[in-house]
Amino acid sequence: MEPRGHVWLDFSFVVSSGYREKVLASLAPKPKVPSQLAEETDLRIVHVSRALRELSDRGLVECLTPDVKARGRLYGLTPDGAALLSELNGSRRYVTPTVREATKEGFVPKIRGSSVVRFLEYLRKTRGRSVVADAIASWSVDADKLTEDTWLSVEACAALLEIVETNFGDGSYGSIRKLFSEAMSTFPTVREQLTKAIPLTALAERAPIVYAKEWNYGRLEVTTERRKIVFRHYDWMPTPAMCAMFHGIYEGGLIYRGVKGKVTKTQCVRTGSDHCEYRVEW
């Protein structure tokens, strides 16, 4: 049977937020109250409440005890929510393997520590060292021992981004996007290219070289036209935070060069495409 006509709109709505996706999945086994969802998903209660409200407005989740006080209310999936969750689970059969699945096959997707180190340095500078230390205390990696030559698993990097969004964002990943647009010019391999006296399109064509130095996972292709660049990421399965990270990096390139333009995310493997695509126009 073909999925509902509007299922892809719901699909896109859910996977565009890691919070909504986590809350929806957590309700699969049985109904739960917000505090249970917060504990199971490691999300703040305010983010759980927001996700529940958005999912309820979409008709994917319903409150089963509306007369009970807010935090004691029981929430469960609607028939549409259960059907969508089935589609979400099934979608993983036709997109590239997740980080966890790839690890089972003996290959561990990794990112070089240089950009993570510089990102953390920027975060400490703008948010405060002690505040950041408290925020990332639950991270599985000892940030103080992380060096520019350390190879960090992509899964650990994704976990860091989720921690940062949970503590400093609102669940939209806009904070991750903004932070990376501001911090990207401090990344050594990126800065090396940005400072070259070459046109923006020529600079973009060197991006796959930079990507290959920093990632052992996925593949980046670039096409250019007059006042337009298209970045396409293949063979990876990003989290919403990772999508926002690259969105911010590409926006940061425009900002660093003083070019007024826009970056638009036009394709995503999380919604069924075979690649993620970012269009840069100015």
N, C-alpha and C positions, 0 to 999 in steps of 0.2 A: 504494500500500500504506500502511496506517495505521502510525504509529510504534509501537514496543514499548509495552506497557501501562505500564511504569514509566519511560518516557523522560522524562516531565516532572519526576519526582522527581530524576533524574540531572541534567536541564537546570537545575533550580533550585539543586541542590547546586553545580554548576560556576560558574554566573554569579553566585552570591552571593559569590564570591571572585575578584578580579581576578588573583590569583596562580595559582589553579587554571586559570582560563580561558587565561591566557598560556602556561602550561606545556603544557596540552592542545593548543593551537593550534600551538605550536612543534614538537610531535612529529609533526605532520601530514605533512611532506615525507619524513621518515626518522627512524629511531631515533637517540637522542642520549644522551650521558653528562651527568651533572648540571652539570659545568663549562661544557659547550657551551650547555645550557639557560640557565644564569645569564648567560652573555655575550649570548645572543640576546635574552633577555627583560629585561635590565638589573635582574634581581632578585638579592638576596643568595643565596649558596649555601644558607644555612640555610632560607630561604623556599622555594627550589626543592625541597630535600629534603623539607620538610614537605608541599608540594603533591603531590609524587610519592607519598609515603606515603598521603596521603588519597585520591588518585586510584586508587592500587593497591588500597586497601581497598575501594573502590567497584567494582572490576573494570573500570575504564576504561583503565588503564595496567598494563603488566606489565614486570618485569625480565627481560631476555633473557639475562643472564649472571649468575645468582645466586651463582656461586662466586667471582666477582671481588670485590676489595675495594670498599667502599661507593662512593667517588667515581669509581671506574672502571667501575662497572656501566652497562650499556647498557639504556635504557628505550625502549619502543615502545607504540603504541596497541593495545589489544585490539580485536576486532571490535565490541564494544559501544561502546568509546571512539571508534572511527572513525565508527560510525553516529550517535553523539551529536554529534560535531563537524559532521557533515553537517547535522543538525537545527539546530545553533547558527548555521551559516552561512546556512541557508535561512530562519531566523527573521527575519533582517534585512530580508526582503522584506515582512514584514507588521507591522513596528513602525515607529515614526517614524524619519526619517533620522538617521544618526549625525552627529556634528559634522563629520567629514571629508567626508561626502557632501553636507551642507548647504553647505559651503564651495565645493564644485565648482559649485553652482548660483548662486554670486555672493553669497550671504548668509553672513555670519560671525557665529555666535552669540557674544554677549559678556556679560560681567558687569562691573559698575562696580567700580573698584579699591578703594573705601572698605572693604568688608568683608574683602578680601584683605589690605590694609594692616594693618587692626586684628588680623586673625588672625595675621599674621607678628609683629606687636608682642607679642601674647600669647605666641606660641611662643618668642620671644627671652627674654621675662621668665621663663618657666617652665622653659626648657631651657638657656638661656645663649646670649648673642649669638654667640660664636665657634663654638659647637657647631652652631647653626642655620645660620650662614654656610657652614660646611663641608658641612653636609647638603644645602643647596640650591644648591651651587656649579654643579651640572650643569643647573640649570633654565635654560630658554631665555630667560627674562626677567631683566633686571637689577633685582633687588628694591630696590636703593637708589634707583632712579629711578622707582619705582612711586609714584603719588600717588593721593589719594582720588578724583580726577576722571578718572583714566586708565580707559579701557575696555579690559579684558583679554579675550582670546578665551577661551571656555569650554574649549577644548582645552588652553590653557596653564594654566588653573585646575585642570583635571582632572590634568594632569601634575604640578603642584605637590602635590596631595593624594596622588598615588601616591608621590612622593619622600618626603613626610613619613611616610607609612605604612611605607615601606621602611626608613626610618632610625629611627623611633620606635615602630613598631607591631609586631604579630605576624602580620599577614596577615589578620586578621579584620575590620579596619577599626573595631574598637572604640575605638582610640585617636583616630581622626578624629571619631567620634561624641562621645567624651568632650571632646575639645578644643573642638569647636564648641558643645557644651552650656555650657561654661565661658566661652567667648570671645564668644558671640553678643550679650551685653548691652552690649558695647563698640562694636558696629556702629552708626554714627550714626543711620541711618533706623530701625533696629530699636529702639534705646534711646529715640528720640523717642516711639514708640508705647507702649513698656513702661511709661514713667513716667506715662502718662495715668491718671487716676483713674476708670477705667471697668471693668466686669466683664470677665472673661477671654473670654467668648464674644463680646462686643462688640469686644474687642481683636483676636480672631482674624478677625473679619469685615473688618478693615482690612488683613489680610495681603496680599491681592492688590494693594493700592495700593503697599505696600512692595516687593513682588516686581517690579512694573512699573518702579519707580524703579531697581532694582538689576540687572535682567536684560532683555535684548532677545530672549530665547529662551524658548519654552515659555509655558504658561498655568497659573495657579493658581486653583482654585475652592475655596471653603470653605462647608461647611454646619455648622450648630450645632443642638444640642439641649440639654436640661438636663444639665449636667455632662458634655458630650460635644462634641468638635469633630472634624470630618473634613476633612483637607487633601488635595486631589487635584491632581496635577501632570499636565498634558496636553502633547502636542506637543513632547516632548523625548526624548532617549535618554541617560540618565545612566550613568556608570560606577558600580561598587559604592561607591567612595569618595564620590561625589556623593550617593548614596542615604544613606550614613551621615552625611554632612554635614547634610542636612535633618532626619534623625532626631534628631541632636544639637541642632540649632537649636530644634526643637519641644520637646524635653525641657528645654532651657535656659529656655524661656519659663515652664514650670511652676516651675522652680527659682527664677527671679528673682522670681516672684510669691509664692513660699513655699507653693505648692500641692502637696500630695502626690497624685500620679497616675502614670499610665504612658502611654507612646507606643508603639503597635504598628504595624509596617509590614504592611499587609494585601494590597496589590496592587503589582505592579511591571511596567513595560513590558519589562524584561529577561527576564521569564518568560512573555511573551505577552499581557499585559493591555494595554489602550489607555491606561492611566494608572498612575501611582504613587500609592498611597494610604497616609496615615498617620492612625491613629485615636488621639485624645487623650481619655482618660477619667479622671475624678477623683471 
